[in-house]
Amino acid sequence: MSAPLFKEVTSVAKELGVPRSQLIRTALHDFLRRRRAEEITAALNRSWAAHPEEVDPFLQYLVYEGMKRTEWRE
């Protein structure tokens, strides 16, 4: 870990009142969760692009409804 990153992690952990190791575990957990979600999305996108006529209309509805309930960040 670079010195500037170490200092920032230490500062944020102190600000939040948690041990540095807990902050790092939480950050890694969040990163891995987002990565898995991105992999699933990419696989679905590849599948739909390869077989657009085979997408079940009900599945499309469920995806659309789920996307409406998702907080999107730029």
PDB file of N, H, CA, C and O in Angstrom:
ATOM      1  N   MET A   1       0.864  -1.164   0.000  1.00  0.00           N
ATOM      2  CA  MET A   1       0.000   0.000   0.000  1.00  0.00           C
ATOM      3  C   MET A   1       0.908   1.223   0.000  1.00  0.00           C
ATOM      4  O   MET A   1       1.863   1.312   0.772  1.00  0.00           O
ATOM      5  N   SER A   2       0.586   2.162  -0.885  1.00  0.00           N
ATOM      6  H   SER A   2      -0.189   2.089  -1.512  1.00  0.00           H
ATOM      7  CA  SER A   2       1.398   3.371  -0.960  1.00  0.00           C
ATOM      8  C   SER A   2       1.202   4.215   0.303  1.00  0.00           C
ATOM      9  O   SER A   2       0.188   4.104   0.993  1.00  0.00           O
ATOM     10  N   ALA A   3       2.182   5.049   0.583  1.00  0.00           N
ATOM     11  H   ALA A   3       3.006   5.140   0.023  1.00  0.00           H
ATOM     12  CA  ALA A   3       2.132   5.892   1.783  1.00  0.00           C
ATOM     13  C   ALA A   3       0.908   6.823   1.785  1.00  0.00           C
ATOM     14  O   ALA A   3       0.242   6.937   2.813  1.00  0.00           O
ATOM     15  N   PRO A   4       0.592   7.494   0.661  1.00  0.00           N
ATOM     16  CA  PRO A   4      -0.595   8.366   0.679  1.00  0.00           C
ATOM     17  C   PRO A   4      -1.893   7.577   0.923  1.00  0.00           C
ATOM     18  O   PRO A   4      -2.777   8.039   1.645  1.00  0.00           O
ATOM     19  N   LEU A   5      -1.997   6.405   0.329  1.00  0.00           N
ATOM     20  H   LEU A   5      -1.279   6.030  -0.257  1.00  0.00           H
ATOM     21  CA  LEU A   5      -3.189   5.585   0.531  1.00  0.00           C
ATOM     22  C   LEU A   5      -3.281   5.118   1.983  1.00  0.00           C
ATOM     23  O   LEU A   5      -4.358   5.139   2.579  1.00  0.00           O
ATOM     24  N   PHE A   6      -2.159   4.702   2.542  1.00  0.00           N
ATOM     25  H   PHE A   6      -1.285   4.685   2.058  1.00  0.00           H
ATOM     26  CA  PHE A   6      -2.124   4.260   3.937  1.00  0.00           C
ATOM     27  C   PHE A   6      -2.571   5.392   4.864  1.00  0.00           C
ATOM     28  O   PHE A   6      -3.350   5.177   5.792  1.00  0.00           O
ATOM     29  N   LYS A   7      -2.065   6.605   4.600  1.00  0.00           N
ATOM     30  H   LYS A   7      -1.431   6.780   3.846  1.00  0.00           H
ATOM     31  CA  LYS A   7      -2.445   7.752   5.427  1.00  0.00           C
ATOM     32  C   LYS A   7      -3.938   8.039   5.327  1.00  0.00           C
ATOM     33  O   LYS A   7      -4.588   8.329   6.332  1.00  0.00           O
ATOM     34  N   GLU A   8      -4.485   7.957   4.106  1.00  0.00           N
ATOM     35  H   GLU A   8      -3.958   7.721   3.290  1.00  0.00           H
ATOM     36  CA  GLU A   8      -5.913   8.225   3.920  1.00  0.00           C
ATOM     37  C   GLU A   8      -6.764   7.162   4.609  1.00  0.00           C
ATOM     38  O   GLU A   8      -7.759   7.482   5.259  1.00  0.00           O
ATOM     39  N   VAL A   9      -6.370   5.898   4.466  1.00  0.00           N
ATOM     40  H   VAL A   9      -5.562   5.638   3.938  1.00  0.00           H
ATOM     41  CA  VAL A   9      -7.111   4.818   5.114  1.00  0.00           C
ATOM     42  C   VAL A   9      -7.077   5.004   6.625  1.00  0.00           C
ATOM     43  O   VAL A   9      -8.101   4.864   7.295  1.00  0.00           O
ATOM     44  N   THR A  10      -5.925   5.312   7.151  1.00  0.00           N
ATOM     45  H   THR A  10      -5.094   5.426   6.608  1.00  0.00           H
ATOM     46  CA  THR A  10      -5.781   5.533   8.587  1.00  0.00           C
ATOM     47  C   THR A  10      -6.656   6.691   9.050  1.00  0.00           C
ATOM     48  O   THR A  10      -7.312   6.607  10.087  1.00  0.00           O
ATOM     49  N   SER A  11      -6.660   7.765   8.280  1.00  0.00           N
ATOM     50  H   SER A  11      -6.127   7.833   7.437  1.00  0.00           H
ATOM     51  CA  SER A  11      -7.450   8.943   8.629  1.00  0.00           C
ATOM     52  C   SER A  11      -8.952   8.633   8.596  1.00  0.00           C
ATOM     53  O   SER A  11      -9.685   9.010   9.510  1.00  0.00           O
ATOM     54  N   VAL A  12      -9.401   7.953   7.553  1.00  0.00           N
ATOM     55  H   VAL A  12      -8.805   7.646   6.811  1.00  0.00           H
ATOM     56  CA  VAL A  12     -10.827   7.632   7.439  1.00  0.00           C
ATOM     57  C   VAL A  12     -11.247   6.668   8.543  1.00  0.00           C
ATOM     58  O   VAL A  12     -12.318   6.829   9.128  1.00  0.00           O
ATOM     59  N   ALA A  13     -10.421   5.674   8.832  1.00  0.00           N
ATOM     60  H   ALA A  13      -9.551   5.543   8.356  1.00  0.00           H
ATOM     61  CA  ALA A  13     -10.741   4.720   9.903  1.00  0.00           C
ATOM     62  C   ALA A  13     -10.891   5.459  11.233  1.00  0.00           C
ATOM     63  O   ALA A  13     -11.816   5.193  12.001  1.00  0.00           O
ATOM     64  N   LYS A  14      -9.977   6.383  11.494  1.00  0.00           N
ATOM     65  H   LYS A  14      -9.225   6.599  10.871  1.00  0.00           H
ATOM     66  CA  LYS A  14     -10.046   7.165  12.736  1.00  0.00           C
ATOM     67  C   LYS A  14     -11.310   8.018  12.756  1.00  0.00           C
ATOM     68  O   LYS A  14     -11.992   8.100  13.778  1.00  0.00           O
ATOM     69  N   GLU A  15     -11.620   8.649  11.632  1.00  0.00           N
ATOM     70  H   GLU A  15     -11.066   8.582  10.802  1.00  0.00           H
ATOM     71  CA  GLU A  15     -12.814   9.491  11.529  1.00  0.00           C
ATOM     72  C   GLU A  15     -14.090   8.678  11.783  1.00  0.00           C
ATOM     73  O   GLU A  15     -15.021   9.157  12.431  1.00  0.00           O
ATOM     74  N   LEU A  16     -14.121   7.448  11.268  1.00  0.00           N
ATOM     75  H   LEU A  16     -13.365   7.059  10.742  1.00  0.00           H
ATOM     76  CA  LEU A  16     -15.290   6.587  11.430  1.00  0.00           C
ATOM     77  C   LEU A  16     -15.303   5.842  12.770  1.00  0.00           C
ATOM     78  O   LEU A  16     -16.317   5.266  13.163  1.00  0.00           O
ATOM     79  N   GLY A  17     -14.177   5.865  13.450  1.00  0.00           N
ATOM     80  H   GLY A  17     -13.353   6.333  13.130  1.00  0.00           H
ATOM     81  CA  GLY A  17     -14.093   5.179  14.735  1.00  0.00           C
ATOM     82  C   GLY A  17     -14.058   3.672  14.614  1.00  0.00           C
ATOM     83  O   GLY A  17     -14.584   2.958  15.468  1.00  0.00           O
ATOM     84  N   VAL A  18     -13.427   3.182  13.536  1.00  0.00           N
ATOM     85  H   VAL A  18     -13.000   3.762  12.842  1.00  0.00           H
ATOM     86  CA  VAL A  18     -13.304   1.736  13.336  1.00  0.00           C
ATOM     87  C   VAL A  18     -11.828   1.391  13.143  1.00  0.00           C
ATOM     88  O   VAL A  18     -11.041   2.235  12.714  1.00  0.00           O
ATOM     89  N   PRO A  19     -11.456   0.156  13.458  1.00  0.00           N
ATOM     90  CA  PRO A  19     -10.073  -0.245  13.192  1.00  0.00           C
ATOM     91  C   PRO A  19      -9.786  -0.207  11.679  1.00  0.00           C
ATOM     92  O   PRO A  19     -10.669  -0.446  10.855  1.00  0.00           O
ATOM     93  N   ARG A  20      -8.552   0.095  11.354  1.00  0.00           N
ATOM     94  H   ARG A  20      -7.835   0.290  12.024  1.00  0.00           H
ATOM     95  CA  ARG A  20      -8.140   0.166   9.953  1.00  0.00           C
ATOM     96  C   ARG A  20      -8.430  -1.159   9.237  1.00  0.00           C
ATOM     97  O   ARG A  20      -8.878  -1.157   8.090  1.00  0.00           O
ATOM     98  N   SER A  21      -8.177  -2.283   9.904  1.00  0.00           N
ATOM     99  H   SER A  21      -7.814  -2.285  10.835  1.00  0.00           H
ATOM    100  CA  SER A  21      -8.416  -3.589   9.280  1.00  0.00           C
ATOM    101  C   SER A  21      -9.894  -3.789   8.956  1.00  0.00           C
ATOM    102  O   SER A  21     -10.228  -4.390   7.934  1.00  0.00           O
ATOM    103  N   GLN A  22     -10.770  -3.296   9.810  1.00  0.00           N
ATOM    104  H   GLN A  22     -10.498  -2.809  10.639  1.00  0.00           H
ATOM    105  CA  GLN A  22     -12.211  -3.407   9.548  1.00  0.00           C
ATOM    106  C   GLN A  22     -12.602  -2.568   8.339  1.00  0.00           C
ATOM    107  O   GLN A  22     -13.397  -3.005   7.507  1.00  0.00           O
ATOM    108  N   LEU A  23     -12.044  -1.362   8.243  1.00  0.00           N
ATOM    109  H   LEU A  23     -11.399  -1.008   8.919  1.00  0.00           H
ATOM    110  CA  LEU A  23     -12.324  -0.498   7.089  1.00  0.00           C
ATOM    111  C   LEU A  23     -11.861  -1.173   5.802  1.00  0.00           C
ATOM    112  O   LEU A  23     -12.568  -1.139   4.795  1.00  0.00           O
ATOM    113  N   ILE A  24     -10.689  -1.781   5.829  1.00  0.00           N
ATOM    114  H   ILE A  24     -10.115  -1.809   6.647  1.00  0.00           H
ATOM    115  CA  ILE A  24     -10.159  -2.457   4.643  1.00  0.00           C
ATOM    116  C   ILE A  24     -11.032  -3.659   4.285  1.00  0.00           C
ATOM    117  O   ILE A  24     -11.323  -3.874   3.109  1.00  0.00           O
ATOM    118  N   ARG A  25     -11.457  -4.454   5.286  1.00  0.00           N
ATOM    119  H   ARG A  25     -11.220  -4.280   6.241  1.00  0.00           H
ATOM    120  CA  ARG A  25     -12.349  -5.592   5.021  1.00  0.00           C
ATOM    121  C   ARG A  25     -13.654  -5.119   4.393  1.00  0.00           C
ATOM    122  O   ARG A  25     -14.141  -5.715   3.432  1.00  0.00           O
ATOM    123  N   THR A  26     -14.217  -4.045   4.941  1.00  0.00           N
ATOM    124  H   THR A  26     -13.822  -3.561   5.721  1.00  0.00           H
ATOM    125  CA  THR A  26     -15.483  -3.511   4.426  1.00  0.00           C
ATOM    126  C   THR A  26     -15.310  -3.041   2.989  1.00  0.00           C
ATOM    127  O   THR A  26     -16.166  -3.301   2.144  1.00  0.00           O
ATOM    128  N   ALA A  27     -14.220  -2.358   2.709  1.00  0.00           N
ATOM    129  H   ALA A  27     -13.524  -2.146   3.396  1.00  0.00           H
ATOM    130  CA  ALA A  27     -13.962  -1.862   1.350  1.00  0.00           C
ATOM    131  C   ALA A  27     -13.783  -3.022   0.370  1.00  0.00           C
ATOM    132  O   ALA A  27     -14.297  -2.980  -0.747  1.00  0.00           O
ATOM    133  N   LEU A  28     -13.056  -4.049   0.789  1.00  0.00           N
ATOM    134  H   LEU A  28     -12.638  -4.082   1.697  1.00  0.00           H
ATOM    135  CA  LEU A  28     -12.865  -5.208  -0.080  1.00  0.00           C
ATOM    136  C   LEU A  28     -14.174  -5.943  -0.321  1.00  0.00           C
ATOM    137  O   LEU A  28     -14.451  -6.369  -1.442  1.00  0.00           O
ATOM    138  N   HIS A  29     -14.972  -6.093   0.715  1.00  0.00           N
ATOM    139  H   HIS A  29     -14.747  -5.747   1.626  1.00  0.00           H
ATOM    140  CA  HIS A  29     -16.267  -6.753   0.581  1.00  0.00           C
ATOM    141  C   HIS A  29     -17.135  -6.005  -0.430  1.00  0.00           C
ATOM    142  O   HIS A  29     -17.748  -6.620  -1.302  1.00  0.00           O
ATOM    143  N   ASP A  30     -17.185  -4.687  -0.311  1.00  0.00           N
ATOM    144  H   ASP A  30     -16.687  -4.187   0.397  1.00  0.00           H
ATOM    145  CA  ASP A  30     -17.984  -3.875  -1.223  1.00  0.00           C
ATOM    146  C   ASP A  30     -17.452  -3.973  -2.655  1.00  0.00           C
ATOM    147  O   ASP A  30     -18.231  -4.097  -3.600  1.00  0.00           O
ATOM    148  N   PHE A  31     -16.142  -3.917  -2.816  1.00  0.00           N
ATOM    149  H   PHE A  31     -15.509  -3.815  -2.048  1.00  0.00           H
ATOM    150  CA  PHE A  31     -15.531  -4.031  -4.138  1.00  0.00           C
ATOM    151  C   PHE A  31     -15.879  -5.364  -4.791  1.00  0.00           C
ATOM    152  O   PHE A  31     -16.275  -5.400  -5.956  1.00  0.00           O
ATOM    153  N   LEU A  32     -15.734  -6.458  -4.047  1.00  0.00           N
ATOM    154  H   LEU A  32     -15.413  -6.428  -3.101  1.00  0.00           H
ATOM    155  CA  LEU A  32     -16.019  -7.786  -4.593  1.00  0.00           C
ATOM    156  C   LEU A  32     -17.502  -7.961  -4.920  1.00  0.00           C
ATOM    157  O   LEU A  32     -17.844  -8.598  -5.916  1.00  0.00           O
ATOM    158  N   ARG A  33     -18.385  -7.400  -4.089  1.00  0.00           N
ATOM    159  H   ARG A  33     -18.108  -6.882  -3.279  1.00  0.00           H
ATOM    160  CA  ARG A  33     -19.821  -7.474  -4.351  1.00  0.00           C
ATOM    161  C   ARG A  33     -20.146  -6.748  -5.651  1.00  0.00           C
ATOM    162  O   ARG A  33     -20.889  -7.267  -6.483  1.00  0.00           O
ATOM    163  N   ARG A  34     -19.592  -5.549  -5.829  1.00  0.00           N
ATOM    164  H   ARG A  34     -18.988  -5.127  -5.153  1.00  0.00           H
ATOM    165  CA  ARG A  34     -19.839  -4.788  -7.059  1.00  0.00           C
ATOM    166  C   ARG A  34     -19.248  -5.496  -8.273  1.00  0.00           C
ATOM    167  O   ARG A  34     -19.845  -5.490  -9.350  1.00  0.00           O
ATOM    168  N   ARG A  35     -18.073  -6.107  -8.100  1.00  0.00           N
ATOM    169  H   ARG A  35     -17.588  -6.112  -7.225  1.00  0.00           H
ATOM    170  CA  ARG A  35     -17.432  -6.823  -9.208  1.00  0.00           C
ATOM    171  C   ARG A  35     -18.276  -8.008  -9.651  1.00  0.00           C
ATOM    172  O   ARG A  35     -18.443  -8.236 -10.849  1.00  0.00           O
ATOM    173  N   ARG A  36     -18.810  -8.765  -8.696  1.00  0.00           N
ATOM    174  H   ARG A  36     -18.674  -8.579  -7.722  1.00  0.00           H
ATOM    175  CA  ARG A  36     -19.676  -9.901  -9.040  1.00  0.00           C
ATOM    176  C   ARG A  36     -20.919  -9.412  -9.786  1.00  0.00           C
ATOM    177  O   ARG A  36     -21.332 -10.011 -10.779  1.00  0.00           O
ATOM    178  N   ALA A  37     -21.500  -8.334  -9.304  1.00  0.00           N
ATOM    179  H   ALA A  37     -21.165  -7.847  -8.498  1.00  0.00           H
ATOM    180  CA  ALA A  37     -22.688  -7.786  -9.957  1.00  0.00           C
ATOM    181  C   ALA A  37     -22.363  -7.342 -11.383  1.00  0.00           C
ATOM    182  O   ALA A  37     -23.163  -7.564 -12.291  1.00  0.00           O
ATOM    183  N   GLU A  38     -21.217  -6.728 -11.589  1.00  0.00           N
ATOM    184  H   GLU A  38     -20.567  -6.547 -10.851  1.00  0.00           H
ATOM    185  CA  GLU A  38     -20.814  -6.290 -12.925  1.00  0.00           C
ATOM    186  C   GLU A  38     -20.587  -7.485 -13.843  1.00  0.00           C
ATOM    187  O   GLU A  38     -20.928  -7.429 -15.025  1.00  0.00           O
ATOM    188  N   GLU A  39     -20.015  -8.567 -13.314  1.00  0.00           N
ATOM    189  H   GLU A  39     -19.738  -8.613 -12.355  1.00  0.00           H
ATOM    190  CA  GLU A  39     -19.794  -9.775 -14.116  1.00  0.00           C
ATOM    191  C   GLU A  39     -21.121 -10.396 -14.533  1.00  0.00           C
ATOM    192  O   GLU A  39     -21.267 -10.849 -15.668  1.00  0.00           O
ATOM    193  N   ILE A  40     -22.078 -10.419 -13.628  1.00  0.00           N
ATOM    194  H   ILE A  40     -21.960 -10.051 -12.706  1.00  0.00           H
ATOM    195  CA  ILE A  40     -23.398 -10.973 -13.942  1.00  0.00           C
ATOM    196  C   ILE A  40     -24.074 -10.117 -15.010  1.00  0.00           C
ATOM    197  O   ILE A  40     -24.648 -10.645 -15.962  1.00  0.00           O
ATOM    198  N   THR A  41     -24.005  -8.810 -14.850  1.00  0.00           N
ATOM    199  H   THR A  41     -23.539  -8.382 -14.077  1.00  0.00           H
ATOM    200  CA  THR A  41     -24.604  -7.903 -15.828  1.00  0.00           C
ATOM    201  C   THR A  41     -23.963  -8.092 -17.202  1.00  0.00           C
ATOM    202  O   THR A  41     -24.664  -8.136 -18.213  1.00  0.00           O
ATOM    203  N   ALA A  42     -22.647  -8.203 -17.244  1.00  0.00           N
ATOM    204  H   ALA A  42     -22.077  -8.167 -16.423  1.00  0.00           H
ATOM    205  CA  ALA A  42     -21.954  -8.391 -18.521  1.00  0.00           C
ATOM    206  C   ALA A  42     -22.368  -9.711 -19.172  1.00  0.00           C
ATOM    207  O   ALA A  42     -22.571  -9.757 -20.386  1.00  0.00           O
ATOM    208  N   ALA A  43     -22.496 -10.777 -18.396  1.00  0.00           N
ATOM    209  H   ALA A  43     -22.332 -10.740 -17.411  1.00  0.00           H
ATOM    210  CA  ALA A  43     -22.910 -12.070 -18.942  1.00  0.00           C
ATOM    211  C   ALA A  43     -24.331 -11.994 -19.497  1.00  0.00           C
ATOM    212  O   ALA A  43     -24.610 -12.526 -20.572  1.00  0.00           O
ATOM    213  N   LEU A  44     -25.225 -11.336 -18.768  1.00  0.00           N
ATOM    214  H   LEU A  44     -24.998 -10.904 -17.895  1.00  0.00           H
ATOM    215  CA  LEU A  44     -26.601 -11.174 -19.256  1.00  0.00           C
ATOM    216  C   LEU A  44     -26.628 -10.347 -20.538  1.00  0.00           C
ATOM    217  O   LEU A  44     -27.349 -10.677 -21.479  1.00  0.00           O
ATOM    218  N   ASN A  45     -25.853  -9.287 -20.571  1.00  0.00           N
ATOM    219  H   ASN A  45     -25.267  -9.019 -19.806  1.00  0.00           H
ATOM    220  CA  ASN A  45     -25.807  -8.448 -21.771  1.00  0.00           C
ATOM    221  C   ASN A  45     -25.291  -9.224 -22.972  1.00  0.00           C
ATOM    222  O   ASN A  45     -25.824  -9.083 -24.073  1.00  0.00           O
ATOM    223  N   ARG A  46     -24.253 -10.050 -22.777  1.00  0.00           N
ATOM    224  H   ARG A  46     -23.820 -10.166 -21.883  1.00  0.00           H
ATOM    225  CA  ARG A  46     -23.737 -10.875 -23.876  1.00  0.00           C
ATOM    226  C   ARG A  46     -24.803 -11.855 -24.357  1.00  0.00           C
ATOM    227  O   ARG A  46     -24.998 -12.035 -25.559  1.00  0.00           O
ATOM    228  N   SER A  47     -25.480 -12.477 -23.420  1.00  0.00           N
ATOM    229  H   SER A  47     -25.321 -12.331 -22.443  1.00  0.00           H
ATOM    230  CA  SER A  47     -26.510 -13.452 -23.776  1.00  0.00           C
ATOM    231  C   SER A  47     -27.644 -12.791 -24.547  1.00  0.00           C
ATOM    232  O   SER A  47     -28.090 -13.309 -25.571  1.00  0.00           O
ATOM    233  N   TRP A  48     -28.106 -11.651 -24.056  1.00  0.00           N
ATOM    234  H   TRP A  48     -27.743 -11.230 -23.224  1.00  0.00           H
ATOM    235  CA  TRP A  48     -29.211 -10.959 -24.721  1.00  0.00           C
ATOM    236  C   TRP A  48     -28.796 -10.449 -26.098  1.00  0.00           C
ATOM    237  O   TRP A  48     -29.600 -10.454 -27.030  1.00  0.00           O
ATOM    238  N   ALA A  49     -27.553 -10.013 -26.229  1.00  0.00           N
ATOM    239  H   ALA A  49     -26.900 -10.009 -25.471  1.00  0.00           H
ATOM    240  CA  ALA A  49     -27.078  -9.541 -27.526  1.00  0.00           C
ATOM    241  C   ALA A  49     -26.998 -10.694 -28.527  1.00  0.00           C
ATOM    242  O   ALA A  49     -27.264 -10.509 -29.715  1.00  0.00           O
ATOM    243  N   ALA A  50     -26.636 -11.870 -28.051  1.00  0.00           N
ATOM    244  H   ALA A  50     -26.421 -12.020 -27.086  1.00  0.00           H
ATOM    245  CA  ALA A  50     -26.506 -13.024 -28.936  1.00  0.00           C
ATOM    246  C   ALA A  50     -27.859 -13.633 -29.293  1.00  0.00           C
ATOM    247  O   ALA A  50     -28.005 -14.231 -30.359  1.00  0.00           O
ATOM    248  N   HIS A  51     -28.843 -13.489 -28.419  1.00  0.00           N
ATOM    249  H   HIS A  51     -28.725 -13.003 -27.553  1.00  0.00           H
ATOM    250  CA  HIS A  51     -30.148 -14.127 -28.625  1.00  0.00           C
ATOM    251  C   HIS A  51     -31.293 -13.176 -28.258  1.00  0.00           C
ATOM    252  O   HIS A  51     -32.105 -13.501 -27.393  1.00  0.00           O
ATOM    253  N   PRO A  52     -31.365 -12.021 -28.897  1.00  0.00           N
ATOM    254  CA  PRO A  52     -32.381 -11.036 -28.470  1.00  0.00           C
ATOM    255  C   PRO A  52     -33.816 -11.533 -28.642  1.00  0.00           C
ATOM    256  O   PRO A  52     -34.692 -11.153 -27.865  1.00  0.00           O
ATOM    257  N   GLU A  53     -34.069 -12.366 -29.634  1.00  0.00           N
ATOM    258  H   GLU A  53     -33.357 -12.675 -30.265  1.00  0.00           H
ATOM    259  CA  GLU A  53     -35.430 -12.833 -29.867  1.00  0.00           C
ATOM    260  C   GLU A  53     -35.862 -13.886 -28.856  1.00  0.00           C
ATOM    261  O   GLU A  53     -37.044 -14.215 -28.764  1.00  0.00           O
ATOM    262  N   GLU A  54     -34.905 -14.415 -28.097  1.00  0.00           N
ATOM    263  H   GLU A  54     -33.945 -14.148 -28.172  1.00  0.00           H
ATOM    264  CA  GLU A  54     -35.226 -15.469 -27.145  1.00  0.00           C
ATOM    265  C   GLU A  54     -35.486 -14.954 -25.730  1.00  0.00           C
ATOM    266  O   GLU A  54     -35.740 -15.742 -24.819  1.00  0.00           O
ATOM    267  N   VAL A  55     -35.426 -13.651 -25.547  1.00  0.00           N
ATOM    268  H   VAL A  55     -35.220 -13.011 -26.288  1.00  0.00           H
ATOM    269  CA  VAL A  55     -35.626 -13.088 -24.215  1.00  0.00           C
ATOM    270  C   VAL A  55     -37.111 -13.148 -23.866  1.00  0.00           C
ATOM    271  O   VAL A  55     -37.963 -12.647 -24.600  1.00  0.00           O
ATOM    272  N   ASP A  56     -37.391 -13.762 -22.749  1.00  0.00           N
ATOM    273  H   ASP A  56     -36.699 -14.169 -22.153  1.00  0.00           H
ATOM    274  CA  ASP A  56     -38.765 -13.909 -22.272  1.00  0.00           C
ATOM    275  C   ASP A  56     -39.321 -12.528 -21.917  1.00  0.00           C
ATOM    276  O   ASP A  56     -38.675 -11.783 -21.180  1.00  0.00           O
ATOM    277  N   PRO A  57     -40.494 -12.175 -22.419  1.00  0.00           N
ATOM    278  CA  PRO A  57     -41.078 -10.858 -22.098  1.00  0.00           C
ATOM    279  C   PRO A  57     -41.254 -10.633 -20.596  1.00  0.00           C
ATOM    280  O   PRO A  57     -41.088  -9.516 -20.107  1.00  0.00           O
ATOM    281  N   PHE A  58     -41.590 -11.694 -19.871  1.00  0.00           N
ATOM    282  H   PHE A  58     -41.725 -12.602 -20.268  1.00  0.00           H
ATOM    283  CA  PHE A  58     -41.742 -11.544 -18.422  1.00  0.00           C
ATOM    284  C   PHE A  58     -40.393 -11.237 -17.775  1.00  0.00           C
ATOM    285  O   PHE A  58     -40.318 -10.430 -16.848  1.00  0.00           O
ATOM    286  N   LEU A  59     -39.321 -11.879 -18.263  1.00  0.00           N
ATOM    287  H   LEU A  59     -39.381 -12.534 -19.016  1.00  0.00           H
ATOM    288  CA  LEU A  59     -37.980 -11.589 -17.752  1.00  0.00           C
ATOM    289  C   LEU A  59     -37.609 -10.137 -18.054  1.00  0.00           C
ATOM    290  O   LEU A  59     -37.029  -9.455 -17.209  1.00  0.00           O
ATOM    291  N   GLN A  60     -37.938  -9.668 -19.247  1.00  0.00           N
ATOM    292  H   GLN A  60     -38.409 -10.221 -19.934  1.00  0.00           H
ATOM    293  CA  GLN A  60     -37.671  -8.269 -19.579  1.00  0.00           C
ATOM    294  C   GLN A  60     -38.402  -7.343 -18.616  1.00  0.00           C
ATOM    295  O   GLN A  60     -37.839  -6.348 -18.160  1.00  0.00           O
ATOM    296  N   TYR A  61     -39.636  -7.663 -18.309  1.00  0.00           N
ATOM    297  H   TYR A  61     -40.094  -8.471 -18.680  1.00  0.00           H
ATOM    298  CA  TYR A  61     -40.417  -6.863 -17.362  1.00  0.00           C
ATOM    299  C   TYR A  61     -39.738  -6.842 -15.991  1.00  0.00           C
ATOM    300  O   TYR A  61     -39.611  -5.785 -15.373  1.00  0.00           O
ATOM    301  N   LEU A  62     -39.298  -8.023 -15.515  1.00  0.00           N
ATOM    302  H   LEU A  62     -39.400  -8.881 -16.017  1.00  0.00           H
ATOM    303  CA  LEU A  62     -38.650  -8.092 -14.205  1.00  0.00           C
ATOM    304  C   LEU A  62     -37.365  -7.278 -14.171  1.00  0.00           C
ATOM    305  O   LEU A  62     -37.082  -6.593 -13.188  1.00  0.00           O
ATOM    306  N   VAL A  63     -36.595  -7.354 -15.238  1.00  0.00           N
ATOM    307  H   VAL A  63     -36.825  -7.910 -16.037  1.00  0.00           H
ATOM    308  CA  VAL A  63     -35.347  -6.579 -15.313  1.00  0.00           C
ATOM    309  C   VAL A  63     -35.662  -5.086 -15.302  1.00  0.00           C
ATOM    310  O   VAL A  63     -35.019  -4.315 -14.589  1.00  0.00           O
ATOM    311  N   TYR A  64     -36.647  -4.685 -16.086  1.00  0.00           N
ATOM    312  H   TYR A  64     -37.170  -5.311 -16.665  1.00  0.00           H
ATOM    313  CA  TYR A  64     -37.032  -3.277 -16.143  1.00  0.00           C
ATOM    314  C   TYR A  64     -37.480  -2.777 -14.771  1.00  0.00           C
ATOM    315  O   TYR A  64     -37.065  -1.705 -14.330  1.00  0.00           O
ATOM    316  N   GLU A  65     -38.324  -3.554 -14.100  1.00  0.00           N
ATOM    317  H   GLU A  65     -38.661  -4.425 -14.458  1.00  0.00           H
ATOM    318  CA  GLU A  65     -38.799  -3.170 -12.772  1.00  0.00           C
ATOM    319  C   GLU A  65     -37.643  -3.098 -11.775  1.00  0.00           C
ATOM    320  O   GLU A  65     -37.590  -2.193 -10.942  1.00  0.00           O
ATOM    321  N   GLY A  66     -36.725  -4.049 -11.864  1.00  0.00           N
ATOM    322  H   GLY A  66     -36.768  -4.784 -12.541  1.00  0.00           H
ATOM    323  CA  GLY A  66     -35.567  -4.034 -10.974  1.00  0.00           C
ATOM    324  C   GLY A  66     -34.680  -2.827 -11.212  1.00  0.00           C
ATOM    325  O   GLY A  66     -34.154  -2.233 -10.271  1.00  0.00           O
ATOM    326  N   MET A  67     -34.519  -2.470 -12.482  1.00  0.00           N
ATOM    327  H   MET A  67     -34.946  -2.953 -13.247  1.00  0.00           H
ATOM    328  CA  MET A  67     -33.685  -1.311 -12.807  1.00  0.00           C
ATOM    329  C   MET A  67     -34.315  -0.026 -12.286  1.00  0.00           C
ATOM    330  O   MET A  67     -33.597   0.882 -11.868  1.00  0.00           O
ATOM    331  N   LYS A  68     -35.626   0.068 -12.302  1.00  0.00           N
ATOM    332  H   LYS A  68     -36.209  -0.670 -12.642  1.00  0.00           H
ATOM    333  CA  LYS A  68     -36.301   1.269 -11.797  1.00  0.00           C
ATOM    334  C   LYS A  68     -36.057   1.428 -10.293  1.00  0.00           C
ATOM    335  O   LYS A  68     -36.065   2.545  -9.775  1.00  0.00           O
ATOM    336  N   ARG A  69     -35.845   0.330  -9.607  1.00  0.00           N
ATOM    337  H   ARG A  69     -35.839  -0.578 -10.028  1.00  0.00           H
ATOM    338  CA  ARG A  69     -35.677   0.374  -8.137  1.00  0.00           C
ATOM    339  C   ARG A  69     -34.197   0.457  -7.728  1.00  0.00           C
ATOM    340  O   ARG A  69     -33.878   0.452  -6.539  1.00  0.00           O
ATOM    341  N   THR A  70     -33.312   0.531  -8.705  1.00  0.00           N
ATOM    342  H   THR A  70     -33.571   0.535  -9.671  1.00  0.00           H
ATOM    343  CA  THR A  70     -31.885   0.564  -8.426  1.00  0.00           C
ATOM    344  C   THR A  70     -31.389   2.002  -8.403  1.00  0.00           C
ATOM    345  O   THR A  70     -31.758   2.823  -9.243  1.00  0.00           O
ATOM    346  N   GLU A  71     -30.550   2.281  -7.425  1.00  0.00           N
ATOM    347  H   GLU A  71     -30.250   1.615  -6.743  1.00  0.00           H
ATOM    348  CA  GLU A  71     -29.941   3.617  -7.356  1.00  0.00           C
ATOM    349  C   GLU A  71     -28.776   3.660  -8.330  1.00  0.00           C
ATOM    350  O   GLU A  71     -27.789   2.946  -8.153  1.00  0.00           O
ATOM    351  N   TRP A  72     -28.885   4.491  -9.356  1.00  0.00           N
ATOM    352  H   TRP A  72     -29.687   5.071  -9.499  1.00  0.00           H
ATOM    353  CA  TRP A  72     -27.861   4.591 -10.397  1.00  0.00           C
ATOM    354  C   TRP A  72     -26.927   5.751 -10.080  1.00  0.00           C
ATOM    355  O   TRP A  72     -27.360   6.850  -9.731  1.00  0.00           O
ATOM    356  N   ARG A  73     -25.637   5.474 -10.210  1.00  0.00           N
ATOM    357  H   ARG A  73     -25.285   4.582 -10.493  1.00  0.00           H
ATOM    358  CA  ARG A  73     -24.624   6.501  -9.967  1.00  0.00           C
ATOM    359  C   ARG A  73     -23.800   6.665 -11.229  1.00  0.00           C
ATOM    360  O   ARG A  73     -23.543   5.697 -11.945  1.00  0.00           O
ATOM    361  N   GLU A  74     -23.395   7.875 -11.494  1.00  0.00           N
ATOM    362  H   GLU A  74     -23.604   8.661 -10.912  1.00  0.00           H
ATOM    363  CA  GLU A  74     -22.559   8.128 -12.651  1.00  0.00           C
ATOM    364  C   GLU A  74     -21.112   8.135 -12.251  1.00  0.00           C
ATOM    365  O   GLU A  74     -20.238   8.334 -13.096  1.00  0.00           O
TER     366      GLU A  74
END
